[in-house]
């Protein structure tokens, strides 16, 4: 059994991290600190990898996370520069705070950078969402996952494929904990607390699709991006498409001058949305098209048909059990899947094992040394 921890730093850097930290914080806040065994001190470190109001602060407000204890302001840069800046700044925090564990979530640059710093300082590392593998090393996230899992003392897994992947890489079974999915904890919590004031603009009246796109492989190359946008315009002729636009994607829409073409093609361009307005939008969508990791899981949990605009996924349970379908990145692949969907042939699914809203509680219990 692990020795319990008493002081932890929780690391959040980019948009998809915030939804994963929020339920862990809630579970920590619920601990009965009058019991000496459970006494634990925890601080949130925001690296500043994402910094726009819509990409960062809006999430902290929306997810009721208060203010981070540290904001490292690293901002955007090349991978090497961004990772290095996070490491330098995070080392200072670790030196000052002397935590006995660092909790990192997901697969962004902040995840790998902080895991590396902590481990080299002899601080134990917990990785939430461990073991996912796309086997596609052209994705920066895959490299971040592998590095982080190699260094972590606690490997908190969301789906059974993660256990197999970690065992296959020689990670000890005692470090692997199948706990469920904190992203889904957050989804259920936010759904239950969605108020009328969280509308964030007009809600479409009839059936509609929601699109999100931000992977460099889909967005940064002009030819690929145009192809996906042309497919989107064709889909929107049959089903209006609502498209909250990530800053990386916004840059490409501006560079290619596609804004007019999309607008006239019934594609509704929206700013990047905070969590609650986005949830309000996608929870009632007839179809979600995305290259996000988290949205593949959220649509599976809610039973919404999802087209993943990628060639692979690190989240196979969403395909095997859920509503997710890999449609590739060609216009032909996307449109033929849409034709099937239109003819009523959409995928039904079930909610994967342990996606029950209690993953964060399991994680906290294990960190405190009471694995169950
Ligand atoms: C990062 C993560 C990705 C995650 C995504 C969610 C890595 C390697 N990638 O990708 O895994 O799915 O976040 O959004 O960690 N920008 C802004 N404002 C911001 C943030 C970014 O304008 O607040 C712009 C910058 O021009 C930046 C670009 O968006 O160069 C990309 O941002 P970056 O953080 O490098 O990667 P993401 O594509 O957001």
Boltz pocket constraint, residues with backbone or C-beta under 6 A from the ligand:
constraints:
  - pocket:
      binder: B
      contacts: [[A, 14], [A, 15], [A, 16], [A, 49], [A, 50], [A, 51], [A, 52], [A, 53], [A, 55], [A, 56], [A, 76], [A, 77], [A, 107], [A, 108], [A, 109], [A, 110], [A, 140], [A, 141], [A, 214], [A, 216], [A, 246], [A, 247], [A, 248]]
      max_distance: 6.0
